[in-house]
Amino acid sequence: MKRDLINTFIDCLISETLEDRREWHPLYQQTEETSKQNENLYYLLFECEYHKVMYDESYFLPFGNGFFYLIHEWSESGRDGTIFDGYNLYAQPDSKSKITLLLRDAPELYRLKNAILEKDKLPEDVESFITEFLEA
């Protein structure tokens, strides 16, 4: 049941992102000030020699009072040296709630990332500037 629900959810996220019904935002490193507003996110993103977040490839989607996070993470097991480098999808019903891992490094997450990138729009002035260059 859980897997079916998450698969349906991911498919919906992908199609609604492609249809411009959901707008993802870049995820930035948390400052001390923002960490007070969402302490659980601060700890999720905490970096050390065994855990890194690729912020240039990580996003969040606000929904209601909460958030969904698509985070590109790199981690190394301190026990056996196993390395993970991929995407994880998390849900947080509100900024005080615990953050729950929904899906780890699945092909669907790469489809979601591609949908986000496909809808990443250039600023109008940059688009006009490029068009002007091409027409010159």
N, CA, C and O atoms as a DFTB+ gen file, in Angstrom:
544 C
 N C O
     1  1       0.814      -1.199       0.000
     2  2       0.000       0.000       0.000
     3  2       0.859       1.266       0.000
     4  3       0.624       2.196      -0.771
     5  1       1.868       1.277       0.893
     6  2       2.728       2.456       0.983
     7  2       3.432       2.727      -0.349
     8  3       3.488       3.869      -0.803
     9  1       3.957       1.693      -0.958
    10  2       4.686       1.842      -2.227
    11  2       3.749       2.345      -3.339
    12  3       4.141       3.196      -4.137
    13  1       2.529       1.827      -3.394
    14  2       1.554       2.265      -4.400
    15  2       1.203       3.736      -4.213
    16  3       1.104       4.486      -5.183
    17  1       1.015       4.142      -2.958
    18  2       0.684       5.536      -2.658
    19  2       1.826       6.464      -3.084
    20  3       1.593       7.509      -3.691
    21  1       3.036       6.078      -2.765
    22  2       4.195       6.914      -3.119
    23  2       4.386       6.957      -4.631
    24  3       4.704       8.016      -5.171
    25  1       4.203       5.836      -5.332
    26  2       4.321       5.827      -6.795
    27  2       3.273       6.730      -7.437
    28  3       3.582       7.482      -8.360
    29  1       2.037       6.658      -6.952
    30  2       0.976       7.527      -7.463
    31  2       1.318       8.988      -7.200
    32  3       1.127       9.850      -8.058
    33  1       1.824       9.250      -6.006
    34  2       2.223      10.612      -5.626
    35  2       3.329      11.138      -6.543
    36  3       3.244      12.269      -7.021
    37  1       4.360      10.336      -6.793
    38  2       5.483      10.755      -7.646
    39  2       4.994      11.029      -9.061
    40  3       5.369      12.036      -9.661
    41  1       4.170      10.153      -9.596
    42  2       3.631      10.358     -10.945
    43  2       2.846      11.665     -11.010
    44  3       2.950      12.409     -11.985
    45  1       2.069      11.938      -9.981
    46  2       1.303      13.187      -9.921
    47  2       2.242      14.393      -9.843
    48  3       2.031      15.390     -10.533
    49  1       3.279      14.304      -9.004
    50  2       4.256      15.398      -8.895
    51  2       4.909      15.700     -10.243
    52  3       5.045      16.861     -10.628
    53  1       5.306      14.663     -10.943
    54  2       5.973      14.842     -12.236
    55  2       5.032      15.504     -13.234
    56  3       5.399      16.488     -13.876
    57  1       3.820      14.970     -13.367
    58  2       2.897      15.537     -14.365
    59  2       2.476      16.955     -13.985
    60  3       2.378      17.813     -14.862
    61  1       2.225      17.221     -12.712
    62  2       1.827      18.573     -12.314
    63  2       2.984      19.563     -12.432
    64  3       2.756      20.748     -12.676
    65  1       4.197      19.103     -12.267
    66  2       5.368      19.966     -12.477
    67  2       5.488      20.317     -13.952
    68  3       5.723      21.474     -14.300
    69  1       5.328      19.328     -14.816
    70  2       5.408      19.569     -16.258
    71  2       4.271      20.461     -16.758
    72  3       4.439      21.194     -17.733
    73  1       3.113      20.399     -16.091
    74  2       1.959      21.216     -16.479
    75  2       1.980      22.602     -15.839
    76  3       1.013      23.354     -15.964
    77  1       3.060      22.944     -15.161
    78  2       3.203      24.230     -14.453
    79  2       2.193      24.410     -13.327
    80  3       1.862      25.541     -12.969
    81  1       1.700      23.310     -12.767
    82  2       0.775      23.399     -11.642
    83  2       1.513      23.358     -10.310
    84  3       0.943      23.702      -9.274
    85  1       2.761      22.945     -10.328
    86  2       3.608      22.911      -9.131
    87  2       4.916      23.610      -9.466
    88  3       5.543      23.321     -10.485
    89  1       5.314      24.514      -8.618
    90  2       6.554      25.271      -8.863
    91  2       7.572      24.963      -7.773
    92  3       7.379      25.295      -6.604
    93  1       8.649      24.328      -8.182
    94  2       9.751      23.983      -7.283
    95  2      10.696      25.171      -7.178
    96  3      10.822      25.967      -8.108
    97  1      11.354      25.277      -6.038
    98  2      12.298      26.370      -5.787
    99  2      13.657      25.784      -5.410
   100  3      13.732      24.692      -4.848
   101  1      14.728      26.514      -5.721
   102  2      16.056      26.030      -5.322
   103  2      16.163      25.960      -3.796
   104  3      15.638      26.818      -3.086
   105  1      16.835      24.948      -3.315
   106  2      17.063      24.792      -1.884
   107  2      18.423      25.385      -1.556
   108  3      19.427      25.055      -2.188
   109  1      18.448      26.253      -0.574
   110  2      19.695      26.905      -0.192
   111  2      20.144      26.424       1.180
   112  3      19.345      25.951       1.988
   113  1      21.427      26.555       1.418
   114  2      21.989      26.196       2.710
   115  2      21.326      27.051       3.788
   116  3      21.111      28.248       3.596
   117  1      21.008      26.437       4.907
   118  2      20.318      27.128       5.982
   119  2      21.286      27.985       6.796
   120  3      22.407      27.574       7.095
   121  1      20.829      29.173       7.142
   122  2      21.608      30.033       8.031
   123  2      21.130      29.797       9.454
   124  3      20.148      29.089       9.674
   125  1      21.815      30.383      10.407
   126  2      21.384      30.236      11.796
   127  2      19.978      30.779      12.000
   128  3      19.184      30.206      12.746
   129  1      19.676      31.880      11.336
   130  2      18.348      32.487      11.473
   131  2      17.253      31.595      10.906
   132  3      16.220      31.394      11.544
   133  1      17.476      31.056       9.702
   134  2      16.454      30.192       9.104
   135  2      16.374      28.851       9.811
   136  3      15.325      28.207       9.790
   137  1      17.461      28.415      10.438
   138  2      17.427      27.137      11.145
   139  2      16.481      27.184      12.335
   140  3      15.923      26.158      12.725
   141  1      16.295      28.365      12.913
   142  2      15.358      28.504      14.033
   143  2      13.920      28.341      13.556
   144  3      13.064      27.881      14.311
   145  1      13.651      28.715      12.310
   146  2      12.307      28.592      11.753
   147  2      11.974      27.151      11.389
   148  3      10.811      26.750      11.429
   149  1      13.001      26.365      11.030
   150  2      12.775      24.973      10.634
   151  2      13.989      24.146      11.068
   152  3      14.866      23.823      10.267
   153  1      14.009      23.821      12.346
   154  2      15.147      23.118      12.930
   155  2      15.348      21.734      12.311
   156  3      16.484      21.295      12.138
   157  1      14.261      21.049      11.979
   158  2      14.382      19.712      11.378
   159  2      15.060      19.766      10.018
   160  3      15.845      18.879       9.683
   161  1      14.766      20.801       9.224
   162  2      15.432      20.955       7.936
   163  2      16.910      21.241       8.144
   164  3      17.753      20.712       7.419
   165  1      17.228      22.062       9.114
   166  2      18.625      22.370       9.422
   167  2      19.408      21.077       9.675
   168  3      20.507      20.900       9.150
   169  1      18.839      20.180      10.478
   170  2      19.545      18.934      10.790
   171  2      19.577      17.975       9.606
   172  3      20.541      17.225       9.450
   173  1      18.545      17.984       8.774
   174  2      18.549      17.153       7.568
   175  2      19.678      17.574       6.627
   176  3      20.319      16.731       5.998
   177  1      19.914      18.874       6.539
   178  2      20.913      19.409       5.616
   179  2      22.303      19.524       6.244
   180  3      23.251      19.931       5.571
   181  1      22.434      19.177       7.506
   182  2      23.712      19.320       8.201
   183  2      24.807      18.544       7.473
   184  3      24.640      17.369       7.144
   185  1      25.912      19.210       7.231
   186  2      27.008      18.592       6.490
   187  2      28.205      18.318       7.389
   188  3      28.488      19.055       8.334
   189  1      28.889      17.245       7.064
   190  2      30.123      16.876       7.746
   191  2      30.971      16.091       6.742
   192  3      30.655      16.060       5.553
   193  1      32.024      15.471       7.210
   194  2      32.881      14.741       6.273
   195  2      32.193      13.523       5.667
   196  3      32.663      12.975       4.670
   197  1      31.064      13.090       6.275
   198  2      30.349      11.914       5.783
   199  2      29.042      12.242       5.078
   200  3      28.372      11.336       4.581
   201  1      28.666      13.507       5.022
   202  2      27.394      13.885       4.396
   203  2      27.509      15.254       3.744
   204  3      27.897      16.229       4.387
   205  1      27.169      15.319       2.456
   206  2      27.184      16.574       1.694
   207  2      25.865      16.714       0.947
   208  3      25.259      15.725       0.533
   209  1      25.434      17.956       0.783
   210  2      24.228      18.266       0.016
   211  2      24.658      19.050      -1.211
   212  3      25.382      20.038      -1.091
   213  1      24.220      18.624      -2.394
   214  2      24.505      19.356      -3.623
   215  2      23.365      20.361      -3.805
   216  3      22.330      20.044      -4.392
   217  1      23.571      21.565      -3.296
   218  2      22.509      22.567      -3.290
   219  2      22.103      22.999      -4.698
   220  3      20.945      23.349      -4.929
   221  1      23.043      22.978      -5.634
   222  2      22.703      23.396      -6.994
   223  2      21.813      22.381      -7.704
   224  3      21.348      22.644      -8.813
   225  1      21.568      21.226      -7.087
   226  2      20.702      20.195      -7.654
   227  2      19.640      19.739      -6.652
   228  3      19.170      18.603      -6.710
   229  1      19.267      20.637      -5.731
   230  2      18.281      20.306      -4.702
   231  2      17.166      21.346      -4.710
   232  3      17.401      22.529      -4.960
   233  1      15.940      20.880      -4.432
   234  2      14.761      21.748      -4.588
   235  2      13.764      21.508      -3.466
   236  3      13.800      20.483      -2.786
   237  1      12.866      22.486      -3.287
   238  2      11.756      22.293      -2.364
   239  2      10.472      22.788      -3.005
   240  3      10.477      23.690      -3.843
   241  1       9.374      22.176      -2.588
   242  2       8.050      22.509      -3.082
   243  2       7.160      22.804      -1.881
   244  3       6.845      21.900      -1.107
   245  1       6.749      24.075      -1.716
   246  2       5.823      24.366      -0.618
   247  2       4.432      23.819      -0.949
   248  3       3.980      23.887      -2.092
   249  1       3.768      23.280       0.065
   250  2       2.400      22.812      -0.102
   251  2       1.685      22.974       1.235
   252  3       2.101      22.403       2.243
   253  1       0.610      23.752       1.237
   254  2      -0.089      24.027       2.488
   255  2       0.874      24.677       3.461
   256  3       1.521      25.670       3.132
   257  1       0.969      24.122       4.652
   258  2       1.913      24.626       5.653
   259  2       3.244      23.894       5.608
   260  3       4.152      24.206       6.379
   261  1       3.366      22.921       4.710
   262  2       4.549      22.075       4.693
   263  2       5.349      22.158       3.413
   264  3       5.190      23.071       2.602
   265  1       6.213      21.172       3.261
   266  2       7.157      21.178       2.147
   267  2       7.465      19.757       1.702
   268  3       7.393      18.809       2.483
   269  1       7.809      19.636       0.427
   270  2       8.433      18.442      -0.108
   271  2       9.838      18.861      -0.517
   272  3      10.036      19.961      -1.033
   273  1      10.802      17.997      -0.290
   274  2      12.191      18.295      -0.611
   275  2      12.737      17.219      -1.531
   276  3      12.623      16.029      -1.239
   277  1      13.328      17.633      -2.637
   278  2      14.073      16.730      -3.510
   279  2      15.531      17.138      -3.350
   280  3      15.951      18.196      -3.820
   281  1      16.292      16.285      -2.684
   282  2      17.652      16.658      -2.292
   283  2      18.663      15.686      -2.887
   284  3      18.537      14.468      -2.754
   285  1      19.667      16.255      -3.545
   286  2      20.790      15.455      -4.048
   287  2      21.808      15.388      -2.915
   288  3      22.372      16.401      -2.502
   289  1      22.028      14.179      -2.427
   290  2      22.919      13.983      -1.287
   291  2      24.052      13.030      -1.617
   292  3      23.913      12.123      -2.437
   293  1      25.168      13.257      -0.961
   294  2      26.308      12.352      -1.005
   295  2      26.587      11.972       0.441
   296  3      26.675      12.835       1.314
   297  1      26.724      10.686       0.685
   298  2      27.073      10.260       2.044
   299  2      27.965       9.024       1.977
   300  3      27.929       8.240       1.028
   301  1      28.755       8.892       3.016
   302  2      29.651       7.748       3.118
   303  2      29.427       7.088       4.474
   304  3      29.359       7.758       5.504
   305  1      29.315       5.777       4.453
   306  2      29.152       5.037       5.691
   307  2      30.462       5.056       6.461
   308  3      31.514       4.723       5.916
   309  1      30.399       5.441       7.712
   310  2      31.588       5.400       8.558
   311  2      31.957       3.983       8.937
   312  3      33.067       3.726       9.402
   313  1      31.034       3.069       8.739
   314  2      31.264       1.679       9.121
   315  2      32.029       0.915       8.050
   316  3      33.058       0.301       8.335
   317  1      31.520       0.952       6.793
   318  2      32.160       0.130       5.757
   319  2      32.605       0.923       4.529
   320  3      33.095       0.333       3.566
   321  1      32.443       2.258       4.544
   322  2      32.903       3.084       3.437
   323  2      31.984       3.097       2.231
   324  3      32.342       3.660       1.197
   325  1      30.794       2.485       2.336
   326  2      29.831       2.503       1.244
   327  2      29.431       3.940       0.943
   328  3      29.155       4.721       1.854
   329  1      29.401       4.285      -0.350
   330  2      29.078       5.659      -0.758
   331  2      27.716       5.690      -1.446
   332  3      27.410       4.858      -2.299
   333  1      26.916       6.665      -1.054
   334  2      25.636       6.940      -1.698
   335  2      25.745       8.311      -2.352
   336  3      26.200       9.263      -1.719
   337  1      25.336       8.420      -3.601
   338  2      25.319       9.701      -4.316
   339  2      24.072       9.695      -5.185
   340  3      24.064       9.108      -6.266
   341  1      23.014      10.353      -4.706
   342  2      21.771      10.342      -5.457
   343  2      20.717      11.240      -4.834
   344  3      20.998      12.049      -3.950
   345  1      19.493      11.072      -5.324
   346  2      18.370      11.896      -4.888
   347  2      17.517      11.191      -3.856
   348  3      17.311       9.978      -3.911
   349  1      17.022      11.981      -2.907
   350  2      16.068      11.516      -1.917
   351  2      14.895      12.486      -1.904
   352  3      15.077      13.692      -2.075
   353  1      13.698      11.962      -1.701
   354  2      12.493      12.783      -1.609
   355  2      11.958      12.696      -0.182
   356  3      11.748      11.611       0.359
   357  1      11.744      13.869       0.407
   358  2      11.277      13.966       1.783
   359  2       9.972      14.751       1.836
   360  3       9.671      15.541       0.941
   361  1       9.195      14.522       2.907
   362  2       7.973      15.280       3.162
   363  2       8.019      15.831       4.580
   364  3       8.502      15.180       5.506
   365  1       7.501      17.057       4.724
   366  2       7.404      17.701       6.033
   367  2       6.062      18.440       6.085
   368  3       5.918      19.483       5.447
   369  1       5.072      17.920       6.836
   370  2       3.731      18.512       6.855
   371  2       3.681      19.977       7.308
   372  3       2.819      20.729       6.853
   373  1       4.581      20.385       8.187
   374  2       4.742      21.799       8.546
   375  2       6.147      21.989       9.095
   376  3       6.857      21.013       9.337
   377  1       6.552      23.236       9.294
   378  2       7.947      23.512       9.636
   379  2       8.360      22.998      11.015
   380  3       9.551      22.978      11.322
   381  1       7.422      22.588      11.838
   382  2       7.742      22.019      13.149
   383  2       7.715      20.487      13.133
   384  3       8.153      19.847      14.089
   385  1       7.206      19.904      12.055
   386  2       7.067      18.441      11.959
   387  2       8.390      17.770      11.629
   388  3       9.306      18.375      11.073
   389  1       8.450      16.510      11.991
   390  2       9.565      15.655      11.608
   391  2       9.576      15.529      10.083
   392  3       8.521      15.563       9.449
   393  1      10.751      15.385       9.504
   394  2      10.891      15.198       8.058
   395  2      10.992      13.697       7.780
   396  3      11.786      12.990       8.401
   397  1      10.178      13.227       6.839
   398  2      10.104      11.795       6.543
   399  2      10.640      11.510       5.149
   400  3      10.268      12.174       4.182
   401  1      11.511      10.525       5.054
   402  2      12.023      10.067       3.760
   403  2      10.924       9.269       3.063
   404  3      10.423       8.285       3.606
   405  1      10.552       9.700       1.850
   406  2       9.520       9.005       1.080
   407  2      10.113       8.019       0.095
   408  3       9.614       6.904      -0.062
   409  1      11.189       8.436      -0.574
   410  2      11.776       7.605      -1.622
   411  2      13.259       7.908      -1.727
   412  3      13.677       9.065      -1.672
   413  1      14.052       6.847      -1.880
   414  2      15.512       6.990      -1.923
   415  2      16.052       6.499      -3.249
   416  3      15.864       5.342      -3.623
   417  1      16.728       7.396      -3.959
   418  2      17.489       7.073      -5.173
   419  2      16.758       6.135      -6.138
   420  3      17.301       5.107      -6.541
   421  1      15.542       6.490      -6.502
   422  2      14.745       5.706      -7.441
   423  2      14.722       6.399      -8.803
   424  3      14.879       7.618      -8.872
   425  1      14.529       5.646      -9.883
   426  2      14.465       6.258     -11.217
   427  2      13.422       7.371     -11.312
   428  3      13.612       8.345     -12.039
   429  1      12.311       7.221     -10.570
   430  2      11.264       8.243     -10.592
   431  2      11.783       9.597     -10.112
   432  3      11.318      10.639     -10.574
   433  1      12.733       9.586      -9.196
   434  2      13.274      10.847      -8.683
   435  2      14.100      11.576      -9.746
   436  3      14.150      12.806      -9.765
   437  1      14.731      10.829     -10.608
   438  2      15.470      11.450     -11.707
   439  2      14.498      12.014     -12.755
   440  3      14.765      13.044     -13.374
   441  1      13.378      11.328     -12.939
   442  2      12.330      11.867     -13.828
   443  2      11.781      13.167     -13.244
   444  3      11.536      14.123     -13.978
   445  1      11.591      13.203     -11.934
   446  2      11.104      14.419     -11.276
   447  2      12.120      15.546     -11.429
   448  3      11.747      16.678     -11.739
   449  1      13.387      15.248     -11.218
   450  2      14.434      16.263     -11.374
   451  2      14.434      16.812     -12.796
   452  3      14.563      18.020     -12.998
   453  1      14.291      15.927     -13.780
   454  2      14.254      16.375     -15.178
   455  2      13.031      17.244     -15.455
   456  3      13.119      18.202     -16.222
   457  1      11.898      16.924     -14.844
   458  2      10.692      17.745     -15.000
   459  2      10.912      19.133     -14.402
   460  3      10.488      20.136     -14.975
   461  1      11.568      19.183     -13.263
   462  2      11.869      20.473     -12.623
   463  2      12.783      21.291     -13.521
   464  3      12.545      22.479     -13.737
   465  1      13.825      20.662     -14.041
   466  2      14.783      21.378     -14.896
   467  2      14.135      21.837     -16.196
   468  3      14.456      22.910     -16.706
   469  1      13.224      21.028     -16.733
   470  2      12.546      21.399     -17.972
   471  2      11.704      22.654     -17.781
   472  3      11.545      23.446     -18.710
   473  1      11.169      22.834     -16.586
   474  2      10.307      23.991     -16.310
   475  2      11.076      25.170     -15.716
   476  3      10.496      26.220     -15.438
   477  1      12.374      24.994     -15.526
   478  2      13.195      26.082     -15.002
   479  2      13.292      27.163     -16.072
   480  3      13.904      26.953     -17.119
   481  1      12.696      28.301     -15.811
   482  2      12.583      29.353     -16.826
   483  2      13.704      30.369     -16.715
   484  3      14.181      30.693     -15.627
   485  1      14.108      30.860     -17.881
   486  2      15.071      31.957     -17.903
   487  2      14.343      33.253     -17.587
   488  3      13.178      33.409     -17.951
   489  1      15.017      34.194     -16.910
   490  2      14.406      35.512     -16.733
   491  2      14.131      36.135     -18.105
   492  3      14.902      35.943     -19.045
   493  1      13.029      36.880     -18.211
   494  2      12.624      37.451     -19.501
   495  2      13.717      38.291     -20.142
   496  3      13.916      38.225     -21.355
   497  1      14.432      39.087     -19.337
   498  2      15.477      39.931     -19.910
   499  2      16.622      39.098     -20.482
   500  3      17.222      39.477     -21.488
   501  1      16.928      37.968     -19.848
   502  2      17.989      37.087     -20.351
   503  2      17.528      36.405     -21.641
   504  3      18.291      36.298     -22.601
   505  1      16.279      35.948     -21.656
   506  2      15.733      35.319     -22.860
   507  2      15.737      36.310     -24.030
   508  3      16.109      35.942     -25.144
   509  1      15.329      37.553     -23.791
   510  2      15.334      38.591     -24.838
   511  2      16.757      38.880     -25.304
   512  3      17.005      39.057     -26.497
   513  1      17.679      38.926     -24.363
   514  2      19.077      39.192     -24.676
   515  2      19.638      38.097     -25.596
   516  3      20.337      38.396     -26.565
   517  1      19.331      36.835     -25.290
   518  2      19.806      35.720     -26.104
   519  2      19.161      35.752     -27.481
   520  3      19.834      35.529     -28.487
   521  1      17.852      36.030     -27.533
   522  2      17.144      36.125     -28.818
   523  2      17.726      37.242     -29.671
   524  3      17.913      37.078     -30.877
   525  1      18.009      38.363     -29.048
   526  2      18.606      39.507     -29.758
   527  2      19.959      39.122     -30.343
   528  3      20.280      39.488     -31.473
   529  1      20.765      38.370     -29.555
   530  2      22.065      37.911     -30.035
   531  2      21.899      36.994     -31.241
   532  3      22.624      37.127     -32.227
   533  1      20.944      36.062     -31.167
   534  2      20.744      35.107     -32.261
   535  2      20.250      35.771     -33.533
   536  3      20.522      35.288     -34.632
   537  1      19.523      36.877     -33.393
   538  2      18.981      37.581     -34.556
   539  2      19.953      38.589     -35.136
   540  3      19.699      39.133     -36.210
   541  1      21.054      38.852     -34.459
   542  2      22.024      39.852     -34.930
   543  2      22.895      39.308     -36.048
   544  3      23.762      40.018     -36.557
